[in-house]
Amino acid sequence: MGKTARRARKKASTPLDVRDRVAKKTQRDDDAERLLTDAQVAAAPTDMDAERVDGRPEAKQEPTEGRVIRALMAKSCVDACVALDAALARGNAVTTGTCVKVLALCQARDKAKPALRVLQRMEKSGMVVTREAMRCAFFACAKRGMLSEALELMARRDGEGRRMLGKDVLVRACAMVPGGVDGDLGLSLLESALRGIAGGSWEHGPTAAIRVAIPFSPAQKDDDETRERGVGSVTLARGIEYPEGSFQIVCDDDGRRRPADRLPLLLYAPAHAGIIPFAPSGLTEPERYDVPHVSGAFVVTNFLSPNECAAIIAAGHTIGLRTDPYEVDGVTGASRLQYCEFIVWPQTIKALWSRVSDLMPAGAVGINARWRFFRYGPGTIYRRHVDGSWPEGALNEQGEYVTDVSEGKVRSRLTFLMYLTEGFNGGSTTFYTANPSEPGVLSARGVIPHLGAALCFPHGEAEDSPVHEGSAVTASLDGEMYKYVVRTDVLFDVASQ
């Protein structure tokens, strides 16, 4: 066969989308790259002997952090994992930040096994595995339904004995598993992790059953004040009208300094301390009732009067409610959570704190002045979550908002949830717990809202920070269908921890 014939045969065997010996990338190539299996990644050559350019092998190149970064820029999870593995295996320096970026890409591409391999290589190389790195690998495992591997990561502690992954990470992962937060895997992951945190086994089963306990309701005294509640704080609120200019904006944050999935902060304040009327003293003496089987949780009754609850509700509506499209679910057609945020004056906070200070744990120094006002409509559910810790916000003498007036000396450790209404059906604050002696069972323990009461429980990174939800509200026979609450915090001296 002559040279011309050989060229013709070679050209005929070349794919149509190849020109001048350079293959044009097609959509199919992109899909194939995305669909590479974990096994293919794990089987990829870790020594990076050669790259192929135009089909020809290139001379060996030393695996460096630069090659990892180039793979990250190209968003190639396979190349990034292989290059990182090779670099660490040969003892070449790679920063922790680059490793975390590779793990974040693994999480985004649902590559759980490569993520675990990266963690193992980091540990073998003597690198410190950060919480961020662990979180990315944990989420990658959850998204693939690899519960055993996810729970092994959840059980890890750092050099100081602190758990590396908190319950806030756990509840996010439960929403990522196949089937979602209420599916078999989601419930199994939640129950297994809570059981392990409580000192039991970390082994998981195929699913978990939810055992609903009788809701907790603190004792109520049959006095004149209790009977007055029959009027209803919402009805009372309709008769309250604040003059124009009663509330002013003190912070308008466009959202860049808040988590990306949150709406911008729009914080209001009363024009002066007397705008929202609070009595010089509260009701009859407030009383504390510990919530059974929920560590650190308790209810303070008689914190606010019906008239004070009505004044707060009217203030929220005067400011104007916004609809939060995030973190809240409901049945089809259910209303969404509505909210606004405002901060009260130091004089108000001081007076309210004096009502309950004797009932608080040691080290507590006050109530946070920044309040989050929520209205739950029919069917609204605030899905399972844990509350975060906050600094002490305050208004200065000029009426300006100060994000952290204590400059880090004071921080919240308890949620302080004020109930402004009652009488609707449902709407409990429901806590989810697991018992080491009962694998496969999640206990759901509700606290029934009572007008003027405040529910307190641990939050933040504390081991006993409970997973909870704002359960769905339905209309009562009397027609009450909205739950109004204010969430704020109990502040503690950081030095007292």
C-alpha positions as CSV (number, residue, x, y, z in Angstrom):
1,M,0.0,0.0,0.0
2,G,1.4,3.4,-1.0
3,K,1.9,6.4,1.2
4,T,-1.2,8.2,-0.3
5,A,-3.4,5.2,0.4
6,R,-2.2,4.9,4.0
7,R,-3.0,8.6,4.6
8,A,-6.5,8.2,3.2
9,R,-7.2,5.1,5.4
10,K,-5.9,7.0,8.5
11,K,-8.0,10.0,7.7
12,A,-11.1,7.8,7.2
13,S,-10.6,6.3,10.6
14,T,-10.3,9.7,12.4
15,P,-13.5,10.9,14.2
16,L,-15.3,13.7,12.4
17,D,-14.9,16.1,15.4
18,V,-11.1,15.9,15.2
19,R,-9.3,18.4,13.1
20,D,-5.5,18.8,12.7
21,R,-5.0,16.0,15.3
22,V,-6.7,18.1,18.1
23,A,-9.9,16.8,19.5
24,K,-12.7,19.2,20.0
25,K,-14.4,18.8,23.4
26,T,-18.1,17.9,23.1
27,Q,-21.0,17.9,25.5
28,R,-20.6,14.2,25.8
29,D,-17.0,14.7,27.0
30,D,-18.3,17.1,29.7
31,D,-20.9,14.6,30.8
32,A,-18.4,11.8,30.9
33,E,-16.1,13.9,33.1
34,R,-18.9,14.6,35.5
35,L,-20.0,11.0,35.6
36,L,-16.6,9.5,36.4
37,T,-17.1,7.0,39.2
38,D,-15.3,7.0,42.5
39,A,-13.6,3.7,41.5
40,Q,-12.1,5.4,38.4
41,V,-10.7,8.2,40.5
42,A,-9.3,5.8,43.1
43,A,-7.7,3.7,40.3
44,A,-6.1,6.7,38.6
45,P,-2.3,6.7,38.6
46,T,-1.1,8.5,41.7
47,D,2.5,9.1,40.6
48,M,1.4,11.3,37.7
49,D,4.0,9.7,35.4
50,A,2.9,11.5,32.3
51,E,0.2,13.7,30.8
52,R,-1.0,13.2,27.4
53,V,-0.9,16.1,24.9
54,D,-2.4,15.5,21.5
55,G,-2.3,11.8,22.2
56,R,1.5,11.7,22.9
57,P,3.0,11.0,26.3
58,E,4.9,13.9,27.9
59,A,8.0,13.7,30.0
60,K,7.5,13.2,33.8
61,Q,6.6,16.3,35.8
62,E,7.1,16.7,39.5
63,P,3.6,16.9,41.2
64,T,3.4,20.3,42.8
65,E,0.7,22.5,44.4
66,G,0.6,24.5,41.2
67,R,-0.7,21.5,39.3
68,V,-3.4,21.0,41.9
69,I,-4.4,24.7,41.6
70,R,-4.5,24.4,37.8
71,A,-6.8,21.4,38.1
72,L,-9.0,23.3,40.5
73,M,-9.2,26.3,38.1
74,A,-10.3,23.8,35.4
75,K,-12.9,22.4,37.9
76,S,-11.6,18.9,37.3
77,C,-12.2,16.9,40.4
78,V,-10.3,13.8,39.1
79,D,-7.2,15.7,38.2
80,A,-7.2,17.8,41.4
81,C,-7.5,14.7,43.6
82,V,-4.8,12.8,41.7
83,A,-2.4,15.7,41.6
84,L,-2.9,16.4,45.4
85,D,-2.5,12.7,46.3
86,A,0.7,12.5,44.3
87,A,2.1,15.7,45.7
88,L,1.5,14.7,49.3
89,A,2.7,11.2,48.7
90,R,6.1,12.6,47.6
91,G,6.3,15.0,50.5
92,N,5.8,18.1,48.4
93,A,4.4,21.1,50.3
94,V,0.7,21.8,49.8
95,T,-1.2,24.3,51.9
96,T,-4.2,23.3,54.0
97,G,-6.3,25.9,52.1
98,T,-5.6,24.1,48.8
99,C,-6.5,20.7,50.3
100,V,-9.8,22.2,51.6
101,K,-10.6,23.5,48.1
102,V,-10.1,20.0,46.6
103,L,-12.4,18.6,49.3
104,A,-15.0,21.3,48.5
105,L,-14.9,20.3,44.9
106,C,-15.3,16.6,45.9
107,Q,-18.4,17.7,47.9
108,A,-19.8,19.6,45.0
109,R,-19.3,16.7,42.6
110,D,-20.5,14.0,45.1
111,K,-17.1,12.3,45.1
112,A,-17.1,10.7,48.6
113,K,-14.4,8.1,48.2
114,P,-11.8,10.6,46.7
115,A,-12.6,13.0,49.6
116,L,-11.9,10.3,52.1
117,R,-8.7,9.4,50.3
118,V,-7.6,13.0,50.5
119,L,-8.3,13.1,54.2
120,Q,-6.3,9.9,54.7
121,R,-3.4,11.3,52.7
122,M,-3.4,14.6,54.7
123,E,-3.2,12.6,57.9
124,K,-0.4,10.4,56.7
125,S,1.5,13.5,55.6
126,G,1.3,14.9,59.1
127,M,-1.1,17.7,58.1
128,V,-3.7,19.1,60.6
129,V,-7.2,18.2,59.3
130,T,-9.3,21.3,59.9
131,R,-13.0,21.3,60.7
132,E,-13.7,22.8,57.3
133,A,-11.9,19.9,55.6
134,M,-13.7,17.4,57.7
135,R,-17.1,19.1,57.0
136,C,-16.6,18.8,53.2
137,A,-15.8,15.1,53.4
138,F,-18.7,14.6,55.7
139,F,-21.2,16.3,53.4
140,A,-19.8,14.3,50.4
141,C,-20.4,11.0,52.2
142,A,-23.9,12.1,53.2
143,K,-24.8,13.0,49.6
144,R,-23.8,9.5,48.5
145,G,-25.7,7.8,51.3
146,M,-22.5,6.5,52.9
147,L,-23.7,6.6,56.5
148,S,-21.0,4.4,58.1
149,E,-18.3,6.7,56.7
150,A,-20.2,9.8,57.6
151,L,-20.8,8.7,61.2
152,E,-17.1,7.8,61.5
153,L,-16.2,11.4,60.7
154,M,-18.9,12.7,63.0
155,A,-17.4,10.8,65.9
156,R,-14.0,12.3,65.5
157,R,-12.5,14.8,68.1
158,D,-9.7,17.2,67.8
159,G,-6.5,17.2,69.9
160,E,-8.3,19.0,72.7
161,G,-11.1,16.4,72.9
162,R,-13.7,18.6,71.2
163,R,-16.0,17.2,68.6
164,M,-14.9,18.3,65.2
165,L,-18.4,18.4,63.7
166,G,-21.3,19.9,65.5
167,K,-25.0,19.3,65.4
168,D,-25.5,22.2,63.0
169,V,-23.4,20.2,60.4
170,L,-25.4,17.1,61.2
171,V,-28.8,18.6,60.5
172,R,-27.6,20.1,57.2
173,A,-26.3,16.7,56.2
174,C,-29.6,15.0,57.0
175,A,-31.2,17.2,54.3
176,M,-28.5,16.1,51.7
177,V,-28.9,12.3,51.9
178,P,-30.9,10.5,49.3
179,G,-34.5,10.7,50.3
180,G,-34.1,13.9,52.2
181,V,-34.4,14.9,55.8
182,D,-37.6,12.8,56.5
183,G,-36.5,9.8,54.4
184,D,-35.1,6.6,55.8
185,L,-31.5,7.6,55.5
186,G,-32.0,11.1,56.8
187,L,-33.8,9.8,60.0
188,S,-31.2,7.0,60.4
189,L,-28.3,9.5,60.2
190,L,-29.9,11.8,62.7
191,E,-30.8,9.1,65.2
192,S,-27.4,7.3,64.9
193,A,-25.4,10.6,65.4
194,L,-27.5,11.8,68.3
195,R,-27.2,8.4,70.0
196,G,-23.4,8.4,69.5
197,I,-23.2,11.9,70.9
198,A,-25.2,10.8,73.9
199,G,-22.6,8.1,74.6
200,G,-24.1,5.2,72.7
201,S,-23.1,3.2,69.6
202,W,-22.5,5.0,66.3
203,E,-23.8,2.1,64.3
204,H,-26.7,2.9,62.0
205,G,-29.7,1.0,60.9
206,P,-31.8,1.1,57.7
207,T,-34.1,3.8,59.2
208,A,-35.3,5.2,62.5
209,A,-38.8,5.4,64.0
210,I,-40.0,8.6,65.6
211,R,-41.7,8.2,68.9
212,V,-43.9,11.2,69.8
213,A,-44.0,11.9,73.5
214,I,-46.8,13.8,75.3
215,P,-46.1,17.5,74.9
216,F,-44.8,19.3,78.0
217,S,-46.9,22.0,79.4
218,P,-45.8,24.0,82.5
219,A,-48.3,24.3,85.3
220,Q,-50.7,27.2,84.9
221,K,-52.3,29.0,87.9
222,D,-56.1,29.6,87.7
223,D,-55.9,33.3,88.6
224,D,-57.3,36.5,87.1
225,E,-54.3,37.0,84.9
226,T,-54.7,33.6,83.4
227,R,-58.4,34.1,82.7
228,E,-57.6,37.5,81.1
229,R,-55.7,35.6,78.4
230,G,-59.0,34.5,76.9
231,V,-59.1,37.9,75.1
232,G,-56.1,37.0,73.1
233,S,-53.0,39.0,72.5
234,V,-53.6,39.2,68.7
235,T,-57.1,40.7,69.4
236,L,-55.5,43.2,71.8
237,A,-52.8,44.0,69.2
238,R,-55.4,45.1,66.7
239,G,-56.3,48.0,69.0
240,I,-52.7,49.3,69.2
241,E,-51.5,51.8,66.7
242,Y,-48.1,53.3,66.8
243,P,-47.6,56.9,65.6
244,E,-45.6,57.4,62.4
245,G,-41.9,57.5,63.0
246,S,-42.1,55.2,66.1
247,F,-39.5,52.9,64.5
248,Q,-36.4,53.7,62.6
249,I,-33.8,51.7,60.6
250,V,-30.5,51.3,62.5
251,C,-28.8,48.7,60.3
252,D,-29.2,48.0,56.6
253,D,-26.8,45.2,55.7
254,D,-26.9,44.0,52.0
255,G,-26.2,40.5,53.0
256,R,-22.5,40.2,52.1
257,R,-21.5,39.7,55.7
258,R,-24.2,37.2,56.4
259,P,-24.4,33.5,55.2
260,A,-25.0,33.4,51.4
261,D,-28.5,31.8,51.8
262,R,-29.9,34.5,54.0
263,L,-31.8,37.7,53.1
264,P,-30.1,41.1,53.9
265,L,-30.4,42.3,57.4
266,L,-32.8,45.2,58.0
267,L,-32.7,46.1,61.7
268,Y,-35.1,48.5,63.3
269,A,-35.3,50.2,66.7
270,P,-37.9,52.1,68.6
271,A,-37.4,55.9,68.4
272,H,-37.0,55.9,72.2
273,A,-37.2,53.5,75.1
274,G,-40.9,54.2,75.9
275,I,-42.3,53.4,72.4
276,I,-43.2,49.7,73.3
277,P,-44.9,49.9,76.7
278,F,-43.5,47.5,79.3
279,A,-44.8,47.6,82.8
280,P,-42.3,48.6,85.6
281,S,-42.7,45.1,87.0
282,G,-44.0,41.9,85.4
283,L,-46.9,39.7,86.3
284,T,-47.1,37.6,89.3
285,E,-43.7,36.1,90.2
286,P,-42.2,34.3,87.2
287,E,-41.6,30.5,87.8
288,R,-39.2,28.1,86.2
289,Y,-40.1,24.6,85.0
290,D,-37.4,22.2,83.7
291,V,-38.3,20.4,80.5
292,P,-38.2,16.6,81.1
293,H,-35.6,14.6,79.1
294,V,-34.1,17.7,77.3
295,S,-30.8,18.6,79.0
296,G,-30.6,22.3,80.0
297,A,-34.1,23.3,78.7
298,F,-36.6,25.1,80.9
299,V,-39.7,27.3,80.7
300,V,-40.1,30.6,82.6
301,T,-43.8,31.4,83.0
302,N,-45.3,34.9,83.6
303,F,-42.4,36.6,81.9
304,L,-44.7,39.0,79.8
305,S,-48.2,40.2,80.3
306,P,-50.9,39.8,77.6
307,N,-50.8,43.5,77.0
308,E,-47.0,43.5,76.6
309,C,-47.3,40.5,74.2
310,A,-49.9,42.5,72.2
311,A,-47.6,45.6,72.1
312,I,-44.8,43.5,70.7
313,I,-47.1,42.0,68.0
314,A,-48.3,45.4,67.0
315,A,-44.7,46.6,66.9
316,G,-43.8,43.8,64.5
317,H,-46.7,44.6,62.2
318,T,-45.9,48.3,62.3
319,I,-42.3,47.7,61.2
320,G,-43.5,45.3,58.5
321,L,-43.1,41.6,58.0
322,R,-40.9,40.0,55.4
323,T,-41.3,36.4,54.1
324,D,-38.3,34.1,54.6
325,P,-38.0,31.6,51.7
326,Y,-35.2,29.6,53.4
327,E,-34.9,27.0,56.1
328,V,-38.7,26.7,56.4
329,D,-40.9,24.1,54.8
330,G,-44.6,23.3,54.9
331,V,-47.2,21.1,53.3
332,T,-48.4,22.1,49.9
333,G,-50.1,25.5,50.1
334,A,-48.8,26.3,53.5
335,S,-47.8,29.8,54.4
336,R,-44.2,30.7,54.8
337,L,-42.5,32.1,57.9
338,Q,-42.8,35.9,58.2
339,Y,-40.4,37.9,60.3
340,C,-38.7,41.2,61.1
341,E,-35.8,42.2,63.3
342,F,-35.5,45.0,65.8
343,I,-33.4,46.0,68.8
344,V,-34.7,47.4,72.0
345,W,-33.1,50.0,74.2
346,P,-30.8,49.2,77.2
347,Q,-33.3,50.5,79.7
348,T,-35.9,48.0,78.4
349,I,-33.5,45.1,78.5
350,K,-32.4,45.9,82.0
351,A,-36.0,45.9,83.3
352,L,-36.9,42.6,81.6
353,W,-33.7,41.0,82.8
354,S,-34.6,41.9,86.4
355,R,-37.7,39.7,86.1
356,V,-35.8,36.5,85.4
357,S,-32.2,36.9,86.5
358,D,-32.7,34.8,89.6
359,L,-33.9,31.9,87.5
360,M,-31.0,31.7,85.2
361,P,-27.8,29.5,85.3
362,A,-24.6,30.8,86.9
363,G,-22.6,33.1,84.7
364,A,-25.7,34.6,82.9
365,V,-25.5,38.4,82.7
366,G,-28.4,39.5,80.6
367,I,-30.8,39.2,77.7
368,N,-29.7,40.1,74.2
369,A,-31.3,43.4,72.9
370,R,-31.5,42.1,69.3
371,W,-34.8,40.4,68.8
372,R,-36.1,38.3,65.9
373,F,-39.8,38.5,65.6
374,F,-41.6,35.5,63.8
375,R,-45.1,34.8,62.7
376,Y,-46.0,31.1,61.9
377,G,-49.0,30.7,59.6
378,P,-51.1,27.6,58.9
379,G,-48.8,24.7,58.0
380,T,-45.5,26.5,58.5
381,I,-42.7,24.3,59.8
382,Y,-39.3,25.5,60.8
383,R,-37.4,22.3,60.0
384,R,-35.0,20.6,62.4
385,H,-32.1,22.8,63.2
386,V,-29.8,24.0,66.0
387,D,-29.6,27.6,67.1
388,G,-26.4,29.6,66.8
389,S,-24.6,31.7,69.3
390,W,-24.6,35.6,69.1
391,P,-22.6,38.5,70.5
392,E,-24.2,41.2,72.6
393,G,-25.9,43.7,70.3
394,A,-26.9,47.0,71.7
395,L,-27.9,50.6,70.9
396,N,-25.5,53.3,72.1
397,E,-26.5,56.6,73.6
398,Q,-26.9,58.1,70.1
399,G,-29.3,55.3,69.1
400,E,-26.7,53.6,66.8
401,Y,-26.5,49.8,66.5
402,V,-23.3,48.2,67.9
403,T,-22.9,44.6,66.7
404,D,-20.7,43.5,69.7
405,V,-20.8,46.1,72.4
406,S,-18.8,43.9,74.8
407,E,-16.0,43.4,72.3
408,G,-16.0,39.6,72.8
409,K,-16.3,39.5,76.5
410,V,-20.0,38.4,76.4
411,R,-21.6,35.8,74.2
412,S,-24.9,33.9,74.2
413,R,-25.3,30.3,75.4
414,L,-29.0,29.9,75.7
415,T,-31.9,30.6,73.3
416,F,-34.6,32.8,74.9
417,L,-37.8,32.1,73.0
418,M,-40.8,34.3,74.0
419,Y,-44.3,33.0,73.2
420,L,-46.6,35.9,72.4
421,T,-49.7,33.8,71.6
422,E,-51.4,30.6,72.5
423,G,-54.7,28.7,71.7
424,F,-53.8,27.4,68.3
425,N,-53.4,23.7,67.5
426,G,-49.9,22.3,67.1
427,G,-47.1,24.8,67.0
428,S,-45.0,23.2,69.7
429,T,-41.3,23.7,69.9
430,T,-40.3,20.0,69.3
431,F,-37.0,18.6,70.5
432,Y,-35.4,15.5,69.0
433,T,-33.3,13.2,71.2
434,A,-31.9,9.6,71.0
435,N,-31.4,7.2,73.8
436,P,-28.2,5.0,73.8
437,S,-30.3,2.1,75.1
438,E,-32.9,2.3,72.3
439,P,-31.1,2.2,68.9
440,G,-33.3,3.1,66.0
441,V,-35.7,5.3,68.0
442,L,-35.9,9.1,67.8
443,S,-37.9,10.8,70.5
444,A,-39.9,13.9,69.6
445,R,-40.7,15.9,72.7
446,G,-42.8,19.1,72.2
447,V,-43.2,22.1,74.5
448,I,-46.6,23.7,74.2
449,P,-46.5,27.5,73.8
450,H,-48.1,29.6,76.6
451,L,-48.7,33.3,76.2
452,G,-46.1,35.3,78.1
453,A,-43.8,32.4,78.8
454,A,-40.2,32.1,77.6
455,L,-38.5,28.8,76.6
456,C,-34.8,28.6,77.2
457,F,-32.3,25.9,76.0
458,P,-28.6,25.6,75.1
459,H,-27.4,26.6,71.7
460,G,-24.1,27.1,69.8
461,E,-21.4,24.5,69.9
462,A,-22.4,23.1,73.3
463,E,-22.7,19.3,73.3
464,D,-26.2,19.6,74.8
465,S,-27.4,22.1,72.1
466,P,-30.6,20.3,71.1
467,V,-31.9,19.6,67.6
468,H,-35.4,21.1,67.4
469,E,-38.1,22.4,65.1
470,G,-41.0,24.8,65.1
471,S,-43.8,22.4,64.4
472,A,-46.7,23.1,62.1
473,V,-49.5,25.4,63.3
474,T,-53.2,24.6,62.5
475,A,-56.3,26.7,63.3
476,S,-58.1,26.0,66.6
477,L,-61.9,25.8,67.1
478,D,-61.7,29.4,68.3
479,G,-60.1,30.4,65.0
480,E,-56.6,31.2,66.3
481,M,-54.2,30.2,63.5
482,Y,-51.0,32.2,64.0
483,K,-48.1,31.7,66.4
484,Y,-46.1,34.7,67.3
485,V,-42.7,34.4,68.9
486,V,-39.6,36.4,69.6
487,R,-36.3,34.7,69.6
488,T,-33.4,36.3,71.4
489,D,-30.6,35.0,73.7
490,V,-29.4,34.7,77.3
491,L,-25.9,36.3,77.5
492,F,-23.0,34.9,79.5
493,D,-19.6,36.2,80.6
494,V,-17.1,34.4,78.3
495,A,-14.7,34.0,81.2
496,S,-17.3,32.0,83.1
497,Q,-17.2,29.1,80.6
